[in-house]
Amino acid sequence: MPDFHYRGLSISGSVSGFIEASSKKSAESLLKAKGIKVVNLKVERPYDVKTFWLFLSLIKSLLDQKISLVDALEISLNQSNAKIKKIANRTLSQLSEGQTLDVIFKNIFKGLDQKTLNLLKIGSEQSGLAHAAGILLEEQKLKKDIKREFNRAIAYPAFVLLFAVAALIVVFDTVLPEFSQFIDIQNQTLLQKMILSGAGRGYSTFLSVLWVSLFFGFSLLALQKLHFSRKFFYYFMTTVPGLNLISRKASAYEYLNAISLSMSLNVDLGLSVQLAEKTIINPIHREKIANIKNLLLNGVTFSTAIRETELFEPMQIAKIEVGEKSKTLPEILNSIVKDLIEKRRQRFALFSQLIGPFAIILLGIIIFLVAYVVVTPMIALQNTIG
């Protein structure tokens, strides 16, 4: 539900603050029940995730000074950044009304994932908010590093593709129309006919392809918001060979990572399993994983329970079994997650090494195509004259 900022009058005088309600009318009713006459009431728009990480980093640096969350927020009110001041004020106001930090941040920031909210909840409840924030910031830094490596890897191929498309448009719109006037259609091969059919239509074809791509892109974004389309997408991901493996590994990583992070905050396995279940995006995999907590309640070991899901690799299950027997499960889970992160980095490194040569090959093919497009009409013209 959205937050509303209000200013009003009560028995004690002028008051202001924030209130969570489903609508403006509902907010007015709640304030009236508290004895507040509303003077001004407006909805507060949620902030983006980027702002959340900046705010969390600030709070983490203040909490590291061994001060309370309330003191950290009050210090944040003295910041020159108006956005930070407003977020701190909203957080303080809702904390004073008894709301938990995860619920507050879910309303203030748009797009926070369930794992982040869970860790914030655990950290605030167990006086380990600074530690929880540190874990989240470290993981976010890792994601940014991987994203930076990916962007660096595709920058050169993207430039090559853009240059090649521009070159093809120039050739098809300026060179080919001149040659096509002097070429005898009867002497053309099938490939020559195909190439010359695009004479004078390079830019228009590019625009058509661009608009069609944008249409399909926005259509996919719209379909993602529909329940049946998301269900079909994940069914497709879990049934197609190859994609099934990628989807299974992604769910296994998210689940084990969530449990490892929770247990690093001294949360017991049972609660960690319940919290980690909510972080799984794939509904088909989440349904399988939901059975783990039931098996644990029936006395089944964690390693046996995750084996029943058929989502985890045998080596991961074997390590977890060793961790259970040696009572070092948190350390084992942490090592498994670190291995998965390292493998992901290696895959990105391999991708970045292969994408460069692939781009050069692609550029060579495009240059050959451009040269062939120019040479083909000349050969055809020569045959016509001859």
N, C-alpha and C positions, 0 to 999 in steps of 0.2 A: 504494500500500500504506500501511496505517496506521503511525504511530509508536508505540513503546512506551517508557515511562519505567521505568528499572530502577535498583534499588539492590542491590548484591551485595558479595561478598568475592573478592579475588584475592590473589596472592602479595604484592603491594605494600600490601594493606590494603583498607579500604572504598572502593568505587567507586560511581559513579552516572552516569547519562547517558541518552541516547536511542538507540534502534535501530529501523531500519525492517524490518518483516517482514510476511508475509502473514497470520500468525496468532500467537497467544500461544505455542503449542507450537513454532512455527518460531523465534520470538524467543528462547525458552529454549535451543533447540539452537544457535543462532548464538552466544549468550553463553557457552554451555558450551565451544564450540570455541575461544573466546578465553580460556578459563581462568578464567571468572567464575562463581562459584556464586551463583545468583539468590536474593536474600532477599525482594524485593518487585518485582512486575512488573504494570504496568497500562497500558491503551491510552490514548493521548492523543487527545482529540476535536479535530477541526479547527475553526479559528476562522472567523468570517464575513468577507466581503469588506470590510465597513465597518472592521473591526479592522485589516485589511491596510493600508488607506489611512492610518489613523492611525499605524501602525507605520512605514510607508514615509516618511511626512512627518517623523517623528522622526529616522529614519536619515539622510534627505536633509539636514536641518538640521545634523546632526553631521558628515556628509561634507563639507559646505561649509566646514568649519573646517580642511580639508586634513589630515584624519586618516584612518587606514585603516578598513576595514569591521570588522575584529576589534576595534580600539580603540573604534569607535562602539558595537558590541554590548556590550563590557565596561562602557562608560559607562551603557548602557541598563539594565544589571543593578542600578544604584543608584537606579532610578526607584521612586517609591512605589507606582505602579500595578502590582499583582501580575500582571495579564495581560501587560503589556509585559515585565516581568522574565522571565516564563515563556517567552515567545516568543523573547526574546534568548538565553536559556539554551539552548533547543532548537536555535536557529540556530547558536550557537557550537559546541555539541556535535557537530552533524552536519557543520559545516565542518571540524572537526578530523579527522573520519573520511574526508575527501576528497570529500564530496558537493558538487555545484554549487548555487549560490544558487537557481536556478530550480526545481530538483528539490526542494530543501528547502521553499521557499515553496509549491510545489504540494501537498506533504504537510501543511504546517501550516495553510494557508488553503483553505477550500472555495469553489469557484466562480470561481477566477481564469481569465480567458480566455487563449488561446494567445498573443495579441499581447503581453500584459503579461509573460508568462513569457519570451517570445523576447527582449524588450528588456532584461529583467533579466539574461538569460544573456549577451547581447552586451555590456552595460555592465560586468558583472563580469569578463568575459574580456579586455576591452580597456581596463581601468582607467578606465572612463567611467561608473561606477555612479551618481555624483551627477548627471551629465547625463541619464542614462537615467531616473532617478527623477524629475528635474525635468520631463522630457517627459511621463511618465506622469501626474504630479500635475496638470500644466497641462491635459492632455486630460480628466482626471477632473473638474476644475473646470468645464470647458466643458460636459461632460455634465450636471453638477449644475445649472448655470445654465439649460440648456435644459429640464431636468425641472422646475425651479422655475417657469419661465415657463409651461410646460404646466399645472402644477397651479394656478397663479394664474388661467389662462384658463378652466379648467373648474370652479373653485370656485363661481362665481356660478350657472352653469347647473345644477350639482349641487344647490345650495340651492333653486333654483326647482323642480326636479323633485321634491325631497323634500317641499316645501311643497304642491305640486300633488297629489301622491299622498295626503298626509295629508288634504287638503281633500276629495278624491274619496271616501276611505274614510268620513269623517264624513257626507257627503251620502248615500252609498249605504246606510249602516247606521242613520242616525237620521231623515233627512228622507223618503226614498222609501218606506219601509215604511208610514209614516202615510198618505201619499197613495194608495198602491196599494189600500188597503182600500175607498176610495170611488169607484174608477174602474171604469167599465163596460168589460169586456174587448172587447166587440163594437165599441165606438167608437174603439178604439186603432189608430193607424197602425203600420206595420211598425217604424219607428224608435222609436216610443213603447214598443212591446212589447219591443224589444231593450234599451232603457234600463231599463224597469221590471223586466225579468227579473233584473237584478242587485240588486234591493232586498233589503237585509238580508244581503248576501253580500260586502260590500266588503272587510272585514278577512280573511275566509276566502279570498277570491280573491287578495288580496295575499300571504298566506302560501303559497298554492299556487304562485303565480308565483315567489316567493322560493325555495322549496324546489326547484322544477324548475330554476331558474337555477343554484342551487348544485350540483345534481346534474350538470348539463351542464358546469359549470365544472370540477368535480373530475374528471369523466370525460375532459375534454380534457387536463387536467394528467397524468392517468394514461396517456393515449394517447401523449403526447409522449415518454414514456420507452420506447416500443416502436419498434423500428427501422422496421417496415413503415409505421406511422402517420406517422412523421416523413418518410419517403420520399414517401408520398402527399401530405402537406401541401406539401412543397417542389415536387413535380410540379404540384400545383394552382396554387401561386404562380407558377410559370414558364410556365404555359400559358394562364391566364385573362388576357385583355386588361385593361390597367390595372394589375392586380396584378403582371403580368410586368414592367412598366416600373419599378414601385416596388422589386421584388426585384432587378432588374438594377442599378439605381442604388445600392442598398444594398451589393451585393457589390462593385461597382466602387469605391465610396468606401472600404470596408474594405481592399480590396487595395492601392489607391494610397496610402492613409494608412499602412498597415503598411510598405510599401516606403520611403515618405518618411521615416518615423521611423527605420527601420533605416539608411538612407543618411546621416541626420543624425548617426549615431554612427560614421561613416566605414567602414561595411560596404560591400563591393563589390556590384554589381548582381546577380550570380549568386546569392550567398548571401541577399541581401535577397528575391529572388524565391522562393527555397525556403522561407524563413521566413514570408513573406506568404501563401503558399499555404495554410498551416495555419490561418490566421485566418478563412478563408471558411466560413461556417456552412452555406450552401446546398450540399448535396452535388452537385447537378447543375451548378452554376456552378463548384464546386471541381474537378470532373472536367475541365471545359473549360480552367480556368486551369492545371491540372497540366501541360498540354501546352506551356506557355510555356517552362519550363526546358529541355525537350527541343529546342525550336526554337532557343533561345539557344545550346545546345551545338553545333547544326548550323550556326552562323554567321549565323542570322537576326537582324535588329535587333529591339530590344525593341518599338518602335512597330509593326513588322510582326507580331510575335508576338501582341501584345494585340489587334490588329485581327482575327486569326483567331478569337478567342473570341466576337466579336459582343456583347460586354458593355459596351464603352466607347463613349462618344460620339465622333463624328468630330473635334470641336474638341479634345477631350482627346488623341486620337491625334496630331493635327497639332502640338499644343504639345510633346508628348513627342518627336516626330520632330525638331523644331527644337532641343530640348534635347540630343538625341544628337549632332546635327551641330555644335552650338556648344559641346559638352562642358560644358553647364550643366544636366545632367539632374536632380541633386538640388534645385537652385533651382526648376526648372520644376515638378517634382513637388510641392514645397512650396507653390508658388503655386496649383496646381490644387486641392490639398487645402484651402487657405484659401478658395478660391472656392466649393468645395462646402460648407464649413462656413458661409460667409456666406449661401449660398442656403438652407441648412437653417434658419438663423436667420430669414431673410425669410419662409419658409413658416410658421414658428411664429408670427411677428409677424402675418401675414395671418390665420392661424387664430384667434389671440387677439382680433383686431379683428372677425372675423365671428361668433365664438361668442357674444359679448354680444348683438348684435341678434337672432341666432337664438334665444337664450334668451328674449328679450322676446316674440318672435313665438310661441314655444312656450307661454309663460305666458299670452299672450292667447288662444290656442286652448283651453288648459285652462280658463281662466276662462269662456270662452264655453260650453264643454262643461258645466261645473258649473252655469252659469246656465240653460242649456237643460234640464239634468236636473231643475232645480227648477221651471222654468216649464212644461215639458211636462206634468207631472201636473196642475198647476193648470188648464191649458187643457183637458186631458182631463176634469177634474172639473167645470169649468164647462159643457162640452158635455153631460156626463151629467145635471147638474142641469137644464140648459136643455131 
